[in-house]
Amino acid sequence: LNKTELEKDLGIYKSNDLKWKEHVYYAIGKANKNLSMIKKSFQFLEKKSL
């Protein structure tokens, strides 16, 4: 078997040392991409429209 540093299982990234750092970075990146798409799709951002 090959040894890996990071594995994705059931949508969760796990590292050899069982730290959540990579999974959190992935979630933050995904959220930032979605926020960017929302910002680009509206010309004016108002509380009511969001």
C-alpha positions, -999 to 999 in steps of 0.1 A, spaced: 0 0 0 11 35 -7 14 60 21 -4 93 16 -4 125 35 -40 135 28 -71 115 19 -107 126 11 -133 102 26 -170 110 25 -163 146 17 -139 152 46 -102 156 42 -81 137 67 -44 139 72 -20 115 87 -18 134 120 -57 137 121 -57 175 120 -85 194 103 -64 221 87 -67 210 51 -105 204 54 -110 239 69 -89 255 41 -110 236 15 -142 248 31 -130 284 33 -119 284 -4 -153 270 -14 -171 297 6 -150 324 -9 -157 312 -45 -194 312 -38 -192 347 -22 -173 360 -53 -200 346 -76 -227 364 -56 -208 397 -56 -202 395 -94 -239 388 -102 -253 419 -85 -246 454 -95 -257 469 -62 -256 449 -29 -283 457 -4 -294 438 27 -329 433 12 -315 416 -19 -292 393 0 
